[in-house]
């Protein structure tokens, strides 16, 4: 049975897509730490990040790089942070988050609940810099 990220990639569950290629899919986190929080997932469903094939693991960062740069241009932040936790969904994924301090990557903090309009604004901001 396909997991939630595979269903998002297949279009069975709607998402706010940021980028896609043959191997990866990037979309807005619907419960972000801050505006601009993007998830980047391999299309091949693999539970743990270090179980991803070596060639795809390297390609993953290259795919994420322009997205991270677009996030930095779109939001008031010192940089785009990256986190790979992988406990909440059994499908390897990375979080790209605009940050100003290390605490901005604290996933125990309450998440935002953005309106559809706010999500579309965030998506448009990032896409405008890709």
ZITATA-V882664 format. One record per backbone hydrogen bond with DSSP energy under -1.0 kcal/mol. NH is the residue of the N-H (numbers start at 1). CO is the residue of the C=O. E is the energy in kcal/mol with one decimal. If there is no record, write none. Layout:
<<NH;CO;E> <NH;CO;E>>
This chain:
<<7;3;-2.0> <8;4;-2.0> <9;5;-2.7> <10;6;-2.1> <11;8;-1.2> <12;7;-2.1> <13;7;-1.3> <17;15;-1.0> <18;26;-3.1> <19;26;-1.4> <21;24;-2.2> <25;41;-2.4> <26;19;-3.0> <27;39;-2.3> <28;16;-2.0> <29;37;-2.4> <37;34;-1.4> <38;96;-2.8> <39;27;-3.3> <40;94;-2.4> <41;25;-2.8> <43;23;-3.2> <51;48;-2.0> <52;49;-1.3> <57;53;-2.5> <58;54;-2.0> <59;55;-1.8> <60;56;-2.3> <61;57;-1.1> <62;58;-1.4> <63;59;-2.6> <64;60;-2.2> <65;61;-1.8> <68;64;-2.6> <69;65;-2.2> <70;66;-2.0> <71;67;-2.4> <72;68;-2.2> <73;69;-1.6> <74;70;-1.4> <75;71;-1.6> <77;75;-1.3> <78;99;-1.8> <79;99;-1.7> <81;97;-3.5> <83;95;-1.9> <91;89;-2.1> <92;46;-4.3> <94;40;-2.3> <95;83;-3.0> <96;38;-3.0> <97;81;-2.5> <99;79;-3.0> <104;101;-1.4> <105;102;-1.8> <106;103;-1.8> <107;105;-1.0> <109;106;-1.4> <112;32;-3.4> <119;115;-2.5> <120;116;-2.4> <121;117;-2.0> <122;118;-2.4> <123;119;-2.7> <124;120;-2.6> <125;121;-2.3> <126;122;-2.2> <127;123;-2.8> <128;124;-2.0> <129;126;-1.5> <130;127;-1.3>>
